[in-house]
């Protein structure tokens, strides 16, 4: 390499480094990380149709709660006792509950929940757990959680029916307790 080209490279190298560094700074300044984070956090509206149907606390019990749409709004109804002249009570309004409120009702990471709906007074809150999470959590045997007046439990989606049941009957009325130790 000649002396002349060597001098040229010595003078050009700092210039090229400066251009490369300023280009990198310029490009990184254009990358607005907040915009990217906001794009990733765009939440779609919760699909409340996952709640449409009837629920009970056990697989082998008749439906006790009915969730449906009425005039474009979500409502719930409770099954009436057998003595009533109707099967379901008057519809009560339900509203979408934000995922940020989930810890008030359930001990589950809000990221594992698809949608939450509840009464305005929060006496009843229903959550739909993502099916993938429900399949791997040994404490869940249903995709649905209910919070009913300070208590949380899994509930089961069952077929809706129009049969009255005596939900107010004393479940212990026909139980006879025999003395187990009769031989003593």
BELKAHU-V230718 format. One record per pair of residues at least 6 apart in sequence whose C-alpha atoms are under 7 Angstrom apart, sorted by the first residue. I is the first residue (numbers start at 1). GAP is how many residues later the second one is. Records with the same first field share a line. If there is no record, write none. Layout:
I->GAP + GAP
//
This chain:
46->68 + 69
47->68
48->67
51->16
52->15 + 16
53->13 + 14 + 15 + 104 + 107
54->9 + 11 + 12 + 13 + 103 + 104 + 105 + 106
55->8 + 9 + 10 + 11 + 100 + 101 + 102 + 103
56->6 + 7 + 8 + 9 + 99 + 100 + 101 + 102
57->98 + 99
58->97 + 98
59->97
63->95 + 97 + 98
64->14 + 15
65->11 + 12 + 13 + 14
66->10 + 11 + 12
67->8 + 9 + 10
68->6 + 7 + 8
69->6
74->19 + 20 + 21
75->16 + 17 + 18 + 19
76->15 + 16 + 17 + 18
77->11 + 12 + 13 + 14 + 15
78->10 + 11
79->8 + 9 + 10
80->6 + 7 + 8 + 9 + 84
81->83 + 84 + 85 + 86 + 87
82->82 + 83 + 84
87->75 + 76 + 77
93->26
94->23 + 24 + 25 + 26
95->22 + 23 + 24 + 25
96->20 + 21 + 22
97->19 + 20 + 21
98->18
99->11
102->8
105->42 + 47
106->46
112->17 + 18 + 21
113->14 + 15 + 16 + 17
114->14 + 15 + 16
115->12 + 13
116->10 + 11 + 12
117->8 + 9 + 10
118->6 + 7 + 8
119->6
123->25 + 26
124->23 + 24 + 25
125->21 + 22 + 23
126->18 + 19 + 20 + 21
127->17 + 18 + 19
128->15 + 16 + 17
129->14 + 15
130->13
131->12
134->6 + 7 + 8 + 9
140->14
142->12 + 13 + 14
144->10 + 11 + 12
145->8 + 9 + 10
146->6 + 7 + 8 + 9
147->6
//
